[in-house]
């Protein structure tokens, strides 16, 4: 029974670098949104202002 708990814990990616790796897709999505949406919008606003 304890082995099953350890296996479930490992599959969830908790603890150590595994927990950090679970946030990696979220960070990548944010970076893609920044380059595709936020940065061009700021450029357009700067051109409109100046």
Helices and strands as residue ranges (DSSP letters): H 2-12, H 16-33, I 34-38, H 39-49
